[in-house]
């Protein structure tokens, strides 16, 4: 079974960027209206960071791992950080 990632392999940088934006836009439109604005704001920040990077692929990878490590740290520390609040994490 093919995934979205399989579809992106082998595309030129221009084709990749076009398809990436199309996938993201379709996803944002699928969200409830009250969540779309926040999703667009987050995507704007991502696009801005990518536009300033000499290598978009490496920058995307860095952003992924940064977020993954924050999530991993939160799970391992027993707290979930949300903006300025620190919430206790209640395990199973």
C-alpha positions as CSV (number, residue, x, y, z in Angstrom):
1,X,0.0,0.0,0.0
2,X,1.4,3.4,-1.1
3,X,1.7,6.2,1.4
4,X,1.9,9.9,0.9
5,X,5.7,9.6,1.5
6,X,6.0,7.1,-1.4
7,X,4.3,9.6,-3.6
8,X,6.8,12.3,-2.8
9,X,9.9,10.2,-3.5
10,X,11.7,11.1,-6.7
11,X,9.8,14.4,-7.3
12,X,11.8,17.4,-8.3
13,X,12.2,20.1,-5.6
14,X,9.5,22.2,-7.4
15,X,7.1,19.3,-7.7
16,X,7.8,18.3,-4.1
17,X,7.0,21.8,-2.8
18,X,3.8,22.0,-4.8
19,X,2.6,18.6,-3.6
20,X,3.6,19.4,0.0
21,X,1.6,22.5,0.0
22,X,-1.4,20.7,-1.5
23,X,-1.3,18.0,1.1
24,X,-1.0,20.5,4.0
25,X,-3.9,22.6,2.6
26,X,-6.1,19.6,2.2
27,X,-5.4,18.5,5.8
28,X,-6.0,22.0,7.2
29,X,-9.4,22.2,5.4
30,X,-10.3,18.8,6.9
31,X,-10.0,20.2,10.4
32,X,-13.0,21.7,12.3
33,X,-13.3,25.4,11.5
34,X,-12.3,26.5,15.0
35,X,-8.9,24.7,14.6
36,X,-8.1,25.9,11.1
37,X,-6.8,29.3,12.1
38,X,-4.3,27.8,14.6
39,X,-3.1,25.3,12.0
40,X,-2.6,28.0,9.4
41,X,-0.6,30.0,12.0
42,X,1.6,27.1,12.8
43,X,2.1,26.3,9.1
44,X,3.0,30.0,8.5
45,X,5.8,29.7,11.1
46,X,7.0,26.5,9.5
47,X,7.0,28.0,6.0
48,X,8.9,31.1,7.3
49,X,11.6,28.9,8.9
50,X,11.9,26.9,5.7
51,X,12.1,30.0,3.5
52,X,15.2,31.2,5.5
53,X,17.0,27.9,5.3
54,X,19.5,27.0,2.5
55,X,18.3,23.4,2.6
56,X,14.6,22.9,3.2
57,X,14.9,19.1,3.6
58,X,17.5,19.3,6.3
59,X,15.5,22.0,8.1
60,X,12.3,19.9,8.0
61,X,14.3,17.1,9.5
62,X,15.7,19.3,12.3
63,X,12.2,20.6,13.1
64,X,10.8,17.1,13.3
65,X,13.6,15.9,15.6
66,X,13.3,19.1,17.8
67,X,9.6,18.4,18.4
68,X,10.1,14.7,18.8
69,X,12.8,15.3,21.5
70,X,10.5,17.8,23.3
71,X,7.7,15.3,23.3
72,X,10.1,12.5,24.5
73,X,11.4,14.7,27.3
74,X,7.9,15.5,28.4
75,X,6.9,11.9,28.5
76,X,10.0,10.9,30.4
77,X,9.9,13.8,32.9
78,X,6.3,13.1,33.9
79,X,5.1,16.6,32.9
80,X,3.6,18.0,29.7
81,X,4.6,21.6,29.0
82,X,1.9,23.7,27.3
83,X,2.7,27.3,26.7
84,X,3.4,28.9,30.1
85,X,1.6,26.1,32.0
86,X,3.2,22.9,33.3
87,X,0.6,20.2,33.7
88,X,1.3,17.0,35.6
89,X,1.3,13.9,33.4
90,X,-0.9,11.1,34.8
91,X,0.3,7.8,33.4
92,X,-2.0,4.8,33.1
